[in-house]
Amino acid sequence: MKTKSRDYAPVVLFVYNRPVHTQQTLEALQHNCLAKESILYVFADGAKPNASAEQLEGIRKTREVVHSISGFKEVHIFESDVNKGLANSIIHGVSSVVDEYGKVIVLEDDIVTSKHFLEYMNSALSVYQDEPQVMHVSGYMYPLKKNNLPETFFYPATSCWGWATWKRAWESFNPDAEYLYDQIKKRDLQGVLNINTIHGFEQQLIDNIEGKLYTWFIKWNASVILKGGYSLYPKYSLVQNVGFDNSGEHCEYSSVFSVPVKNIRIKVKKKPIEFNQDAIRSLKEFDDESLWDASCFRKSIRRYIKKLLPRSLWILFQR
């Protein structure tokens, strides 16, 4: 597609079978200050071959919610007849839209945004559009106990909970987990990959290689690292992930990452492109504390054991 010049980046939303979450996400997005001037693309994934009646109903209701959308400059809805899976849906959807517009803002169906989210994202995309080292813009910020960080800062890891990028950056996305991991090890970048220890990014990459997982985000994170890319973060979170309630494809219940959305304007001003060391220290402290949070730690152990045990033994383990 020929790249179009638009003042504001298109918003891409991925949905599946969670109508309540989708409704929350859309209502928050509709209240954004730039909603009426933004183009919205919605990609609705199809049912799995073995989908239950309950799952099929969830898909139907989710599409009903999507078709009731209003309050945007334009709305384009793409409904898949087959199940592509979240990873394939996002890779395809982001690629097609960013190729056309040169930039994109990305949301999943469980991301509730601040009313100033689109302002921040578009401002960041504009300010750093000609800076090839800046590859990713995050709308999420972790719930730090002490937050003495600047209004915006650069951090080594990306975040998939409300994010944005440019075509020039997304062209570096590599879906080959084996190649990515091999290059990470060759360049001795495991420390950068594992900077957020609570996420287990290195293990996620290994699980993708071994076929235990099929996810897109860890591959994007690794692709950015290998390019020496930087991610821009806001001091306060402009999004909240409401999907940690056992309803998502990859999310179990957890309150570790819960953070109230700040309805404040984040001013984006160009600054030297370098990692903020205070942010690195603060987020490492957050990781250390969260790893030993009782509920989070138990769930992490259970997830790990579930991957190792055959299904029959996993059933016995739960008793």
C-alpha positions, 0 to 999 in steps of 0.5 A: 500500500502507498503510505498516506500522510495523516496528522494522527496515527490510526488506532488498531484494536484486536478483539476476540471473545470478551465482550465486557472487556471490549466494551470497557476498552472502547468506552474509554477510547471514545472518551479520548480527546482525539477520538473524533479525529482518529481512524479506528481499525478493529480486527476480530478473530474467528472461532477455534475449530473446537470452540464451545457454545459459550466461546461462540456466544462470546465471539458473537457478543463481542462483534455486536459491541464492535459494530455499535462503535461511534465517536471516531473519524472512521471505523473499519472492522475486519472479521475473520472466519477462521481463528488466526490466534492472537499472535498472527492477528496482531502481526498481520493487523499491525503490518497492514495498517502501519504499511499504509499510514507509516505509524500506528497505535495498538490496543488489545481488548483489555486495555482501558485508556486515559482520556489523554492516551491518544494525545500522548501517543501522537505527540511521541510519534511526532516528536521522535518520528525521525529518530531511528533509535526510538522504535517503541512508545509505551502507554503503560508504566509500572506501579512504583512505590516511589516515582521520581522519574521525569515526565518521559524517559527511555527504557530498554524493554518494550511494553505491549499494553497500549503501544505505538510504533512507526513503519521504519521500526516495525520493518525490523520485526522478526518472527523467528524466535530461534534466530532472535535467541541465537543472536541475543546469545551471540551478542551477549544481550541476555542481560538486556532481554531479562531486565524485567525478571518478573516477565521471564522474557528469555524463557518466553523466547525459549518456550516459543522455540520449543513450541510451548508458546506462540506469542508475538510480543517477545519477538518484538521485544527481542527485535528491538533489542537487537537493533539497539532500539529505545522505548519511550515511557511516561512517568504515569501510566495512561493505561490499565490492563483489566484482563488479569482475571483469567479471561485472556489467552495468556493472563491469569489473575494477578494484581501485581501490575494493577495501576490506576490510570492517570487522566493527566497530560504527559508532555513529550519533549525531545530529549537525549536518547539514552536509557534512564538509569533511575528508571532501570533501578526503580523497575528492578526494585519493583521486579524484586518485590513482585517476584516474592509477592505470595500470590504472584509467586505461587501462580508463576510456579504453577504455570511453570509446573503445568508446562513440565507435567503431562496433562494427567499428572497436572490434574493430580497435582491440582488435587 
